[in-house]
Amino acid sequence: MKVNNLKYKTGLVFIVAMMLPIQSTNADPSSMISRQVSRTVSQEVNRNISERVVKEVQKVEAVKEDKVIYAKAKIKQAQKLLKKLGFKPGVADGIMGRNTRKAIAEFQKSKGIVSNGRLTEKLLERLS
């Protein structure tokens, strides 16, 4: 008797499990469309956000690559190059003073670079 009861319960569970997907597919077509539209919009929003994040990371990496120079020898080299090119960095002493920053900014303006008065690796290459 217990075996028959177990078969009966197992059969009922199987039938109920089979009917659940059928009930959800018989759902209102407008709600199905609404869910699909919602899913599509979510995917598009996620794609847009991902693209923006990638672009921002690329910008940050580009900025990181151009490091500001603080080494006295390189500053002195830049001062000499600026002086040769006709800019007035003051005495070539390797100290990043007001005159050196001003000369760098003037050089940057003359080359169409964003003028910030900072000596970077790329700027030093352009001076050479």
N, CA and C atoms as a LAMMPS dump frame, in Angstrom:
ITEM: TIMESTEP
0
ITEM: NUMBER OF ATOMS
384
ITEM: BOX BOUNDS ff ff ff
-5.0000000000000000e+02 5.0000000000000000e+02
-5.0000000000000000e+02 5.0000000000000000e+02
-5.0000000000000000e+02 5.0000000000000000e+02
ITEM: ATOMS id mol type element x y z
1 1 1 N 0.816 -1.193 0
2 1 2 C 0 0 0
3 1 3 C 0.862 1.261 0
4 2 1 N 1.954 1.234 0.771
5 2 2 C 2.833 2.39 0.835
6 2 3 C 3.493 2.629 -0.516
7 3 1 N 3.816 1.582 -1.241
8 3 2 C 4.447 1.708 -2.552
9 3 3 C 3.489 2.389 -3.516
10 4 1 N 2.228 1.997 -3.511
11 4 2 C 1.239 2.609 -4.394
12 4 3 C 1.061 4.095 -4.048
13 5 1 N 1.038 4.386 -2.751
14 5 2 C 0.888 5.762 -2.294
15 5 3 C 2.077 6.613 -2.765
16 6 1 N 3.283 6.048 -2.695
17 6 2 C 4.487 6.75 -3.135
18 6 3 C 4.443 6.985 -4.648
19 7 1 N 4 6.002 -5.413
20 7 2 C 3.88 6.156 -6.866
21 7 3 C 2.867 7.239 -7.196
22 8 1 N 1.76 7.244 -6.43
23 8 2 C 0.707 8.234 -6.662
24 8 3 C 1.247 9.646 -6.421
25 9 1 N 1.982 9.822 -5.303
26 9 2 C 2.532 11.138 -4.973
27 9 3 C 3.584 11.567 -6.001
28 10 1 N 4.413 10.629 -6.41
29 10 2 C 5.435 10.93 -7.41
30 10 3 C 4.775 11.328 -8.721
31 11 1 N 3.743 10.642 -9.085
32 11 2 C 3.009 10.959 -10.314
33 11 3 C 2.397 12.341 -10.24
34 12 1 N 1.823 12.691 -9.089
35 12 2 C 1.223 14.01 -8.916
36 12 3 C 2.281 15.112 -9.026
37 13 1 N 3.412 14.907 -8.389
38 13 2 C 4.489 15.896 -8.433
39 13 3 C 4.954 16.071 -9.874
40 14 1 N 5.073 14.965 -10.603
41 14 2 C 5.508 15.024 -11.995
42 14 3 C 4.501 15.8 -12.85
43 15 1 N 3.233 15.556 -12.663
44 15 2 C 2.187 16.24 -13.444
45 15 3 C 2.181 17.739 -13.121
46 16 1 N 2.278 18.071 -11.838
47 16 2 C 2.298 19.481 -11.44
48 16 3 C 3.53 20.171 -12.027
49 17 1 N 4.667 19.5 -11.985
50 17 2 C 5.9 20.074 -12.525
51 17 3 C 5.782 20.296 -14.027
52 18 1 N 5.101 19.408 -14.709
53 18 2 C 4.926 19.536 -16.154
54 18 3 C 3.946 20.662 -16.493
55 19 1 N 2.989 20.925 -15.62
56 19 2 C 1.975 21.936 -15.898
57 19 3 C 2.475 23.355 -15.625
58 20 1 N 3.462 23.51 -14.769
59 20 2 C 3.961 24.842 -14.446
60 20 3 C 4.467 25.59 -15.683
61 21 1 N 5.306 24.99 -16.514
62 21 2 C 5.736 25.725 -17.706
63 21 3 C 4.577 26.024 -18.665
64 22 1 N 3.602 25.127 -18.711
65 22 2 C 2.457 25.343 -19.598
66 22 3 C 1.67 26.563 -19.14
67 23 1 N 1.499 26.722 -17.846
68 23 2 C 0.757 27.866 -17.336
69 23 3 C 1.495 29.165 -17.638
70 24 1 N 2.827 29.155 -17.524
71 24 2 C 3.56 30.396 -17.761
72 24 3 C 3.572 30.751 -19.244
73 25 1 N 3.499 29.743 -20.135
74 25 2 C 3.467 30.053 -21.56
75 25 3 C 2.094 30.528 -21.997
76 26 1 N 1.081 30.228 -21.213
77 26 2 C -0.264 30.711 -21.52
78 26 3 C -0.503 32.088 -20.916
79 27 1 N 0.564 32.743 -20.496
80 27 2 C 0.427 34.054 -19.872
81 27 3 C -0.042 35.073 -20.905
82 28 1 N -0.416 36.196 -20.396
83 28 2 C -0.899 37.294 -21.219
84 28 3 C 0.183 37.719 -22.219
85 29 1 N -0.134 37.786 -23.521
86 29 2 C 0.878 38.16 -24.521
87 29 3 C 1.488 39.548 -24.271
88 30 1 N 0.695 40.473 -23.777
89 30 2 C 1.245 41.809 -23.537
90 30 3 C 2.292 41.789 -22.427
91 31 1 N 2.095 40.946 -21.422
92 31 2 C 3.1 40.865 -20.36
93 31 3 C 4.37 40.185 -20.872
94 32 1 N 4.205 39.226 -21.778
95 32 2 C 5.374 38.574 -22.37
96 32 3 C 6.172 39.575 -23.207
97 33 1 N 5.472 40.4 -23.97
98 33 2 C 6.124 41.42 -24.787
99 33 3 C 6.811 42.438 -23.882
100 34 1 N 6.102 42.817 -22.82
101 34 2 C 6.659 43.776 -21.874
102 34 3 C 7.956 43.249 -21.257
103 35 1 N 7.967 41.972 -20.873
104 35 2 C 9.18 41.37 -20.3
105 35 3 C 10.318 41.36 -21.316
106 36 1 N 9.982 41.036 -22.579
107 36 2 C 11.006 40.99 -23.617
108 36 3 C 11.581 42.384 -23.873
109 37 1 N 10.708 43.382 -23.93
110 37 2 C 11.16 44.752 -24.135
111 37 3 C 12.036 45.183 -22.965
112 38 1 N 11.618 44.866 -21.776
113 38 2 C 12.38 45.22 -20.589
114 38 3 C 13.76 44.56 -20.622
115 39 1 N 13.806 43.299 -21.003
116 39 2 C 15.067 42.566 -21.088
117 39 3 C 15.976 43.205 -22.149
118 40 1 N 15.403 43.555 -23.296
119 40 2 C 16.177 44.166 -24.38
120 40 3 C 16.732 45.524 -23.961
121 41 1 N 15.904 46.318 -23.302
122 41 2 C 16.347 47.633 -22.828
123 41 3 C 17.469 47.467 -21.806
124 42 1 N 17.321 46.524 -20.9
125 42 2 C 18.356 46.285 -19.889
126 42 3 C 19.674 45.891 -20.543
127 43 1 N 19.601 45.034 -21.553
128 43 2 C 20.82 44.618 -22.247
129 43 3 C 21.482 45.805 -22.939
130 44 1 N 20.682 46.656 -23.557
131 44 2 C 21.224 47.825 -24.26
132 44 3 C 21.852 48.811 -23.272
133 45 1 N 21.195 49.025 -22.157
134 45 2 C 21.741 49.921 -21.125
135 45 3 C 23.064 49.368 -20.603
136 46 1 N 23.107 48.071 -20.327
137 46 2 C 24.346 47.459 -19.848
138 46 3 C 25.458 47.588 -20.875
139 47 1 N 25.134 47.419 -22.156
140 47 2 C 26.131 47.542 -23.215
141 47 3 C 26.669 48.978 -23.257
142 48 1 N 25.769 49.967 -23.171
143 48 2 C 26.193 51.367 -23.197
144 48 3 C 27.085 51.709 -22.008
145 49 1 N 26.698 51.23 -20.843
146 49 2 C 27.496 51.482 -19.64
147 49 3 C 28.87 50.845 -19.793
148 50 1 N 28.911 49.631 -20.304
149 50 2 C 30.194 48.945 -20.496
150 50 3 C 31.088 49.72 -21.451
151 51 1 N 30.518 50.22 -22.54
152 51 2 C 31.307 50.981 -23.51
153 51 3 C 31.853 52.262 -22.881
154 52 1 N 31.04 52.928 -22.079
155 52 2 C 31.501 54.151 -21.411
156 52 3 C 32.638 53.864 -20.447
157 53 1 N 32.5 52.787 -19.683
158 53 2 C 33.537 52.423 -18.718
159 53 3 C 34.842 52.131 -19.445
160 54 1 N 34.765 51.397 -20.552
161 54 2 C 35.976 51.079 -21.312
162 54 3 C 36.633 52.352 -21.827
163 55 1 N 35.839 53.293 -22.34
164 55 2 C 36.397 54.553 -22.85
165 55 3 C 37.077 55.341 -21.737
166 56 1 N 36.442 55.402 -20.564
167 56 2 C 37.028 56.137 -19.437
168 56 3 C 38.334 55.491 -18.982
169 57 1 N 38.372 54.173 -18.956
170 57 2 C 39.59 53.465 -18.555
171 57 3 C 40.703 53.757 -19.552
172 58 1 N 40.369 53.778 -20.844
173 58 2 C 41.366 54.083 -21.855
174 58 3 C 41.906 55.502 -21.688
175 59 1 N 41.03 56.447 -21.343
176 59 2 C 41.471 57.823 -21.118
177 59 3 C 42.434 57.886 -19.937
178 60 1 N 42.078 57.211 -18.869
179 60 2 C 42.913 57.212 -17.661
180 60 3 C 44.267 56.585 -17.964
181 61 1 N 44.265 55.478 -18.718
182 61 2 C 45.525 54.822 -19.058
183 61 3 C 46.387 55.726 -19.923
184 62 1 N 45.769 56.472 -20.842
185 62 2 C 46.523 57.39 -21.7
186 62 3 C 47.182 58.484 -20.856
187 63 1 N 46.47 58.963 -19.852
188 63 2 C 47.026 59.999 -18.973
189 63 3 C 48.151 59.418 -18.124
190 64 1 N 47.982 58.187 -17.658
191 64 2 C 49.003 57.56 -16.82
192 64 3 C 50.309 57.364 -17.579
193 65 1 N 50.218 57.082 -18.882
194 65 2 C 51.412 56.825 -19.665
195 65 3 C 52.324 58.05 -19.724
196 66 1 N 51.768 59.239 -19.719
197 66 2 C 52.544 60.464 -19.828
198 66 3 C 52.859 60.977 -18.42
199 67 1 N 53.921 60.463 -17.845
200 67 2 C 54.266 60.798 -16.463
201 67 3 C 54.974 62.14 -16.366
202 68 1 N 54.678 62.845 -15.308
203 68 2 C 55.336 64.12 -15.026
204 68 3 C 56.754 63.823 -14.549
205 69 1 N 57.691 64.641 -15.023
206 69 2 C 59.105 64.442 -14.683
207 69 3 C 59.476 65.333 -13.496
208 70 1 N 60.137 64.718 -12.514
209 70 2 C 60.612 65.448 -11.342
210 70 3 C 62.134 65.352 -11.191
211 71 1 N 62.77 64.538 -12.039
212 71 2 C 64.215 64.332 -11.933
213 71 3 C 64.96 65.619 -12.311
214 72 1 N 65.88 65.996 -11.457
215 72 2 C 66.616 67.246 -11.627
216 72 3 C 67.384 67.281 -12.955
217 73 1 N 68 66.161 -13.334
218 73 2 C 68.79 66.103 -14.569
219 73 3 C 67.906 66.32 -15.801
220 74 1 N 66.722 65.738 -15.775
221 74 2 C 65.816 65.881 -16.924
222 74 3 C 65.225 67.293 -16.99
223 75 1 N 64.969 67.877 -15.842
224 75 2 C 64.474 69.26 -15.81
225 75 3 C 65.546 70.188 -16.366
226 76 1 N 66.787 69.936 -15.976
227 76 2 C 67.909 70.747 -16.464
228 76 3 C 68.042 70.602 -17.988
229 77 1 N 67.893 69.36 -18.479
230 77 2 C 67.939 69.107 -19.919
231 77 3 C 66.833 69.888 -20.636
232 78 1 N 65.63 69.857 -20.076
233 78 2 C 64.498 70.571 -20.663
234 78 3 C 64.746 72.073 -20.655
235 79 1 N 65.319 72.584 -19.584
236 79 2 C 65.619 74.017 -19.497
237 79 3 C 66.592 74.433 -20.598
238 80 1 N 67.61 73.602 -20.838
239 80 2 C 68.582 73.909 -21.893
240 80 3 C 67.913 73.875 -23.271
241 81 1 N 67.065 72.881 -23.496
242 81 2 C 66.373 72.765 -24.782
243 81 3 C 65.406 73.933 -25.002
244 82 1 N 64.709 74.314 -23.959
245 82 2 C 63.785 75.449 -24.059
246 82 3 C 64.545 76.73 -24.403
247 83 1 N 65.704 76.887 -23.781
248 83 2 C 66.518 78.081 -24.035
249 83 3 C 66.997 78.104 -25.486
250 84 1 N 67.411 76.931 -26.019
251 84 2 C 67.85 76.82 -27.415
252 84 3 C 66.733 77.187 -28.384
253 85 1 N 65.502 76.835 -28.003
254 85 2 C 64.349 77.082 -28.872
255 85 3 C 63.813 78.507 -28.748
256 86 1 N 64.422 79.309 -27.874
257 86 2 C 64.03 80.713 -27.762
258 86 3 C 63.055 81.019 -26.64
259 87 1 N 62.77 80.045 -25.813
260 87 2 C 61.904 80.289 -24.652
261 87 3 C 62.8 80.635 -23.47
262 88 1 N 62.276 81.256 -22.451
263 88 2 C 63.106 81.761 -21.352
264 88 3 C 62.803 81.033 -20.026
265 89 1 N 63.475 79.886 -19.822
266 89 2 C 63.237 79.135 -18.589
267 89 3 C 64.06 79.632 -17.406
268 90 1 N 64.92 80.602 -17.632
269 90 2 C 65.805 81.073 -16.561
270 90 3 C 67.072 80.247 -16.55
271 91 1 N 67.714 80.2 -15.396
272 91 2 C 68.973 79.461 -15.248
273 91 3 C 68.684 77.963 -15.325
274 92 1 N 69.548 77.229 -16.068
275 92 2 C 69.397 75.772 -16.181
276 92 3 C 69.963 75.116 -14.926
277 93 1 N 69.165 75.081 -13.873
278 93 2 C 69.617 74.565 -12.582
279 93 3 C 68.918 73.263 -12.171
280 94 1 N 67.976 72.792 -12.988
281 94 2 C 67.275 71.551 -12.666
282 94 3 C 66.137 71.725 -11.685
283 95 1 N 65.798 72.97 -11.37
284 95 2 C 64.698 73.242 -10.444
285 95 3 C 63.491 73.73 -11.247
286 96 1 N 62.356 73.135 -10.981
287 96 2 C 61.12 73.491 -11.698
288 96 3 C 60.516 74.725 -11.045
289 97 1 N 61.041 75.873 -11.442
290 97 2 C 60.563 77.132 -10.893
291 97 3 C 59.506 77.786 -11.771
292 98 1 N 59.128 78.985 -11.393
293 98 2 C 58.088 79.729 -12.099
294 98 3 C 58.456 79.98 -13.559
295 99 1 N 59.71 80.392 -13.803
296 99 2 C 60.149 80.687 -15.169
297 99 3 C 60.142 79.435 -16.049
298 100 1 N 60.553 78.313 -15.475
299 100 2 C 60.571 77.061 -16.238
300 100 3 C 59.149 76.644 -16.6
301 101 1 N 58.247 76.716 -15.634
302 101 2 C 56.844 76.36 -15.904
303 101 3 C 56.243 77.279 -16.962
304 102 1 N 56.586 78.564 -16.879
305 102 2 C 56.076 79.536 -17.843
306 102 3 C 56.618 79.241 -19.246
307 103 1 N 57.92 78.905 -19.335
308 103 2 C 58.527 78.58 -20.625
309 103 3 C 57.911 77.306 -21.212
310 104 1 N 57.661 76.318 -20.362
311 104 2 C 57.015 75.077 -20.825
312 104 3 C 55.621 75.389 -21.346
313 105 1 N 54.873 76.209 -20.616
314 105 2 C 53.512 76.567 -21.032
315 105 3 C 53.532 77.3 -22.375
316 106 1 N 54.494 78.185 -22.559
317 106 2 C 54.603 78.909 -23.829
318 106 3 C 54.953 77.963 -24.971
319 107 1 N 55.849 77.005 -24.704
320 107 2 C 56.191 76 -25.713
321 107 3 C 54.959 75.177 -26.074
322 108 1 N 54.21 74.751 -25.05
323 108 2 C 53.003 73.959 -25.285
324 108 3 C 52.011 74.727 -26.154
325 109 1 N 51.81 75.996 -25.853
326 109 2 C 50.899 76.831 -26.653
327 109 3 C 51.369 76.926 -28.096
328 110 1 N 52.679 77.089 -28.279
329 110 2 C 53.216 77.244 -29.639
330 110 3 C 53.045 75.975 -30.466
331 111 1 N 52.964 74.829 -29.795
332 111 2 C 52.807 73.548 -30.496
333 111 3 C 51.356 73.064 -30.52
334 112 1 N 50.461 73.847 -29.948
335 112 2 C 49.048 73.461 -29.928
336 112 3 C 48.722 72.374 -28.929
337 113 1 N 49.564 72.239 -27.926
338 113 2 C 49.349 71.246 -26.859
339 113 3 C 48.608 71.94 -25.725
340 114 1 N 47.856 71.175 -24.951
341 114 2 C 47.199 71.746 -23.777
342 114 3 C 48.269 72.336 -22.873
343 115 1 N 48.121 73.601 -22.565
344 115 2 C 49.134 74.332 -21.812
345 115 3 C 48.886 74.182 -20.314
346 116 1 N 49.768 73.374 -19.661
347 116 2 C 49.642 73.217 -18.213
348 116 3 C 50.959 73.489 -17.486
349 117 1 N 52.044 73.716 -18.237
350 117 2 C 53.33 74.036 -17.622
351 117 3 C 54.008 72.875 -16.939
352 118 1 N 53.587 71.647 -17.244
353 118 2 C 54.196 70.463 -16.624
354 118 3 C 55.149 69.793 -17.604
355 119 1 N 56.267 69.358 -17.096
356 119 2 C 57.248 68.654 -17.907
357 119 3 C 56.933 67.158 -17.835
358 120 1 N 56.635 66.581 -18.991
359 120 2 C 56.336 65.147 -19.072
360 120 3 C 57.316 64.484 -20.028
361 121 1 N 57.302 63.155 -20.033
362 121 2 C 58.175 62.4 -20.936
363 121 3 C 57.918 62.781 -22.395
364 122 1 N 56.661 62.847 -22.772
365 122 2 C 56.321 63.18 -24.153
366 122 3 C 56.76 64.596 -24.506
367 123 1 N 56.608 65.515 -23.569
368 123 2 C 57.01 66.889 -23.817
369 123 3 C 58.515 66.975 -23.992
370 124 1 N 59.245 66.25 -23.183
371 124 2 C 60.708 66.249 -23.288
372 124 3 C 61.143 65.695 -24.654
373 125 1 N 60.427 64.685 -25.145
374 125 2 C 60.707 64.14 -26.482
375 125 3 C 60.462 65.202 -27.548
376 126 1 N 59.386 65.956 -27.399
377 126 2 C 59.067 66.992 -28.385
378 126 3 C 60.083 68.135 -28.355
379 127 1 N 60.651 68.383 -27.206
380 127 2 C 61.675 69.42 -27.099
381 127 3 C 62.955 69.008 -27.815
382 128 1 N 63.258 67.721 -27.828
383 128 2 C 64.519 67.209 -28.421
384 128 3 C 64.515 67.291 -29.922
